[in-house]
Amino acid sequence: MLGDGQMGLVCAAVLAQNDQLAAPVSVRLWGHEPDEVRPLARTRKSPRLAGFRLPDQVVATADDPAALRETELVVAAVPTQFLRGVLERVAAHVPPGTGVVSVAKGIENGTLRRPTEIIGEVLGRAGGAGPRGVLSGPTIAPELARCLPATMIAASDDEAFAGELQRLFTTSWLRIYTGSDVVGVELAGAIKNVIAIAAGILDGLHAGYNAKSALLARGLAEIARLGAAAGARSETFFGLAGVGDLATTCFSPEGRNRSLGEALGRGERLHDYLARTDSVVEGVDTTRAVMELAGRLGVEMPIVAAVHAVLYEGLDPIDGIARLMSRRPKAERVG
């Protein structure tokens, strides 16, 4: 397990405590900051996930890439903007042919690479590239930590690898589906974080449920348009990785991107909010990447553009709504 953030913690717990497996799985959780991992190893608690206790079976390792040498599966639970750097540190220790699954939801700034593409590039250069996949869906980490019912999709170009991920992560309360549209699943997971910031802004402004539901519908249309232009399958955006994940992120009070947007809607500055949170809000950096990708592919994304203007151009959130509402009338188009 690469990463000791919220998803790294809950994925480690799912694998270590999955009583649906014929034999227990040995899990090592790797973190790059010894000062954070050592207290986790000792207390089994993390300030990043209140009320969660890391199972005793999970070995928490502080800055020890050699722990990867005997692994059979790597779960990459590192925020997208940091994923390349972490992989470059550990690549030499990953056994050749080891499968890697990403749970990150973002697009790398500059390269515009998706997480599985970053994994393939870095491990491919190190000679250790094996099957790659993505595990995504409507999964707020605090709810997973409480073992509340949830579903995810394991997508991979390698059908057998997707099936193995399904076997490992399926529990009595977590249902895993398989799929092959890696591009669609990753883009849906990344862009929904941007739309969730917009949803939070509406919450902060008390704009109402009519506005929020309209935002989700039109936000999904933007996600589907960009996905289609990038080669994804349209049906992906109307499943778990698309509308399912979008709805959860936009409505859950525990969603980090929605919570950021709500603070902005109430008048807080972006810098101040990020300074007081312990978590990485992936949608902030992803907004830049999505705007660049949309420009490259010639896709119009007015909601994403409005979020970008609020985050980086000093646009007042109220003016952002006015900008969207004053656009030229047209027929509805989805995808």
C-alpha positions in Angstrom: 0.0 0.0 0.0 1.6 3.2 -1.2 0.3 6.2 0.8 -1.1 6.7 4.3 -3.9 9.1 3.5 -7.6 8.3 3.9 -7.9 5.9 1.0 -4.6 4.2 1.7 -5.8 3.5 5.3 -9.2 2.2 4.4 -7.9 0.0 1.5 -5.3 -1.5 3.8 -8.0 -2.3 6.3 -10.3 -3.8 3.6 -7.5 -6.2 2.4 -6.3 -7.1 5.9 -9.8 -7.8 7.3 -11.5 -9.4 4.3 -13.1 -12.5 5.6 -14.4 -13.4 2.2 -10.9 -14.6 1.1 -9.8 -18.2 1.5 -6.6 -17.1 3.2 -5.6 -13.8 4.9 -3.6 -11.2 3.0 -0.4 -9.8 4.3 -0.6 -6.0 4.0 2.2 -3.4 4.3 1.4 0.3 4.3 4.2 2.6 3.2 4.4 6.3 3.9 7.1 8.7 2.9 7.1 10.7 6.2 8.6 8.8 9.1 7.3 11.3 11.6 3.7 10.5 10.5 4.0 6.8 10.0 5.7 5.9 13.3 2.9 7.3 15.4 0.5 5.4 13.1 2.4 2.2 13.6 2.4 2.7 17.4 -1.2 4.0 18.1 -2.9 2.5 15.0 -4.7 5.9 14.6 -4.3 8.7 12.1 -5.4 12.4 12.4 -6.5 12.2 8.8 -9.3 9.8 9.5 -11.1 10.4 12.8 -12.4 7.3 14.6 -10.5 4.9 12.4 -8.2 2.2 13.8 -5.7 0.5 11.5 -5.9 -3.3 11.9 -3.1 -4.9 13.9 -2.4 -7.1 10.9 -1.2 -4.1 8.8 2.5 -3.4 9.0 3.0 0.4 8.8 6.4 1.2 7.4 8.2 4.5 7.6 10.2 5.4 4.4 11.3 1.8 3.6 10.9 1.2 -0.1 12.6 -2.2 0.3 9.2 -3.4 1.9 8.0 -3.6 -1.7 10.4 -6.3 -2.8 8.2 -9.2 -2.0 4.9 -7.7 -2.9 2.4 -9.2 -5.3 0.2 -6.2 -5.7 0.8 -2.5 -5.2 -2.1 -0.2 -4.3 -1.2 3.4 -5.2 -3.1 5.6 -2.8 -1.0 8.7 -3.4 -2.5 12.0 -4.7 -2.0 12.4 -8.4 0.4 15.4 -8.3 2.8 13.4 -6.0 2.4 10.0 -7.6 5.3 10.3 -10.1 7.8 11.4 -7.4 6.8 8.6 -5.0 7.0 5.9 -7.8 10.4 7.1 -8.9 11.6 6.6 -5.3 10.3 3.1 -5.0 10.4 1.8 -8.7 13.7 -0.1 -8.3 12.2 -2.1 -5.4 9.0 -3.2 -7.2 9.3 -6.8 -8.5 9.0 -7.1 -12.3 5.5 -7.8 -13.5 3.8 -6.7 -10.3 0.3 -5.5 -10.7 -0.5 -1.9 -9.7 -3.9 -0.5 -9.0 -4.5 3.2 -8.5 -7.2 4.8 -6.2 -6.1 8.4 -7.0 -8.6 10.7 -8.7 -6.8 13.4 -10.6 -4.8 14.4 -13.7 -1.1 15.4 -13.5 -0.4 19.0 -14.2 2.0 19.7 -17.1 1.9 16.2 -18.6 -1.9 15.7 -18.4 -1.3 12.1 -17.6 -3.8 9.9 -15.7 -2.6 7.9 -12.7 -2.3 4.6 -14.6 -0.3 6.3 -17.4 2.1 7.7 -14.8 2.5 4.2 -13.3 3.2 2.7 -16.7 5.8 5.4 -17.6 7.7 5.2 -14.3 7.6 1.5 -13.7 8.1 0.8 -17.4 11.4 2.7 -17.4 12.5 0.7 -14.3 11.6 -2.6 -16.0 8.9 -3.5 -13.5 5.7 -2.7 -15.5 3.0 -5.2 -14.9 -0.8 -5.1 -15.3 -2.4 -1.8 -14.3 -5.8 -0.9 -13.1 -8.0 1.7 -11.3 -10.3 1.2 -8.4 -13.0 3.9 -8.3 -16.6 4.7 -7.5 -18.8 6.5 -5.0 -16.6 5.9 -2.0 -16.2 8.6 0.7 -13.3 7.3 2.9 -15.0 8.0 6.3 -17.9 5.8 5.3 -15.7 3.0 4.1 -13.9 3.3 7.5 -17.3 2.6 9.1 -17.9 -0.4 6.8 -21.1 1.2 5.4 -22.4 -0.5 2.2 -20.5 0.7 -0.9 -19.7 -0.3 -4.5 -16.7 0.3 -6.7 -15.5 -0.6 -10.2 -12.1 -2.3 -10.9 -11.2 -1.3 -14.4 -8.2 -2.6 -16.3 -7.1 -3.5 -19.9 -6.1 -6.9 -18.4 -9.4 -8.7 -17.7 -7.7 -11.2 -15.4 -6.2 -8.4 -13.3 -9.6 -6.7 -13.0 -11.0 -10.0 -11.8 -8.2 -10.4 -9.2 -8.9 -6.9 -7.9 -12.6 -7.8 -7.7 -11.7 -11.0 -5.6 -9.4 -9.2 -3.2 -11.6 -6.2 -2.5 -15.1 -7.7 -2.4 -16.4 -8.0 1.1 -19.8 -8.5 2.8 -20.3 -4.7 2.6 -18.2 -3.7 -0.4 -19.3 -4.9 -3.9 -16.8 -4.6 -6.7 -17.7 -4.6 -10.4 -15.2 -5.0 -13.2 -14.7 -3.1 -16.4 -12.2 -2.2 -19.1 -12.7 1.5 -19.7 -9.7 2.7 -17.8 -9.7 6.1 -19.6 -13.4 6.8 -18.7 -13.1 5.7 -15.1 -10.1 7.8 -14.4 -11.4 10.9 -16.2 -14.7 10.6 -14.4 -13.0 10.3 -11.0 -10.8 13.3 -11.7 -13.3 15.8 -13.2 -16.1 15.0 -10.7 -13.8 16.6 -8.1 -13.9 19.9 -10.0 -17.7 19.7 -10.3 -17.9 19.0 -6.6 -16.1 22.3 -5.8 -18.8 24.0 -7.8 -21.5 22.1 -5.8 -19.9 23.2 -2.6 -19.9 26.8 -3.7 -23.6 26.6 -4.3 -24.0 25.2 -0.8 -22.0 28.0 0.7 -24.1 30.5 -1.2 -27.4 28.8 -0.1 -28.4 28.6 -3.8 -30.8 25.7 -3.2 -31.3 22.1 -4.4 -32.7 23.1 -7.8 -29.4 24.8 -8.7 -27.4 22.0 -7.3 -29.3 19.3 -9.2 -28.9 21.3 -12.4 -25.2 21.6 -11.7 -24.8 17.8 -11.3 -26.7 17.2 -14.6 -24.8 19.7 -16.6 -21.5 18.8 -14.9 -22.0 15.2 -15.9 -22.6 16.4 -19.5 -19.2 18.2 -19.4 -17.5 15.1 -18.0 -19.0 12.9 -20.7 -18.1 15.3 -23.5 -14.4 15.5 -22.4 -14.3 11.7 -21.9 -15.7 11.0 -25.3 -13.1 13.3 -26.9 -10.4 11.5 -25.0 -11.6 8.1 -26.3 -13.6 6.9 -23.3 -16.9 5.0 -23.6 -20.0 7.2 -22.9 -21.8 4.5 -20.8 -19.0 4.7 -18.3 -20.2 8.2 -17.2 -23.6 6.9 -16.4 -22.4 4.2 -14.1 -20.6 4.0 -10.7 -17.5 5.8 -11.8 -19.5 8.6 -13.4 -22.8 9.7 -12.0 -22.5 7.5 -8.9 -19.2 9.0 -7.8 -20.3 12.5 -8.8 -23.5 12.4 -6.7 -21.6 11.2 -3.6 -18.9 13.7 -3.8 -21.3 16.6 -4.4 -23.7 15.8 -1.6 -21.7 14.2 1.1 -20.8 16.6 3.9 -17.5 14.7 4.3 -16.4 15.2 0.7 -13.2 17.3 0.7 -13.8 19.0 -2.6 -17.4 19.9 -1.8 -16.3 21.2 1.6 -13.7 23.4 0.0 -16.3 24.9 -2.4 -18.6 25.5 0.5 -15.9 27.5 2.3 -15.3 29.5 -0.9 -19.0 30.2 -1.2 -19.0 31.6 2.3 -16.2 34.0 1.5 -13.1 32.1 2.7 -10.0 32.5 0.6 -8.5 29.4 -1.1 -5.1 29.8 0.5 -6.6 30.1 4.0 -8.7 26.9 3.5 -5.8 24.8 2.2 -3.6 26.0 5.1 -6.0 24.7 7.7 -6.9 21.3 6.2 -4.8 18.1 6.8 -6.0 16.6 3.5 -5.1 17.0 -0.1 -8.0 18.5 -2.1 -7.3 16.9 -5.5 -9.8 19.0 -7.4 -7.8 22.2 -6.9 -4.8 21.1 -9.0 -7.0 19.0 -11.2 -8.9 22.1 -12.3 -5.8 23.4 -14.0 -5.2 20.1 -15.8 -8.8 19.7 -16.9 -8.9 23.2 -18.4 -5.7 22.5 -20.4 -6.9 19.1 -21.5 -10.3 20.6 -22.6 -8.5 23.3 -24.6 -6.3 20.7 -26.3 -9.3 18.5 -27.2 -11.5 21.5 -28.2 -14.2 20.7 -25.6 -16.3 23.4 -24.1 -16.6 23.1 -20.2 -18.3 26.2 -18.8 -18.7 24.9 -15.3 -15.0 23.8 -15.1 -14.1 27.2 -16.5 -16.1 29.0 -13.8 -14.4 27.0 -11.1 -11.0 27.7 -12.6 -11.9 31.5 -12.6 -12.9 31.3 -8.9 -9.8 29.4 -7.9 -7.2 31.2 -9.9 -8.5 34.4 -11.5 -10.2 36.0 -8.5 -13.7 35.7 -9.7 -16.3 36.1 -7.0 -18.5 32.9 -6.7 -21.7 34.9 -7.1 -20.4 36.3 -10.4 -19.4 32.8 -11.4 -23.1 31.7 -11.1 -24.2 34.8 -13.0 -21.8 34.0 -15.7 -23.2 30.5 -16.1 -26.9 31.7 -15.9 -26.3 34.3 -18.6 -24.9 32.0 -21.2 -26.7 32.0 -24.6 -29.9 29.8 -24.5 -29.6 26.5 -26.4 -31.0 23.0 -26.7 -29.9 20.5 -24.0 -27.1 18.2 -25.1 -25.6 15.4 -23.0 -22.3 14.0 -24.2 
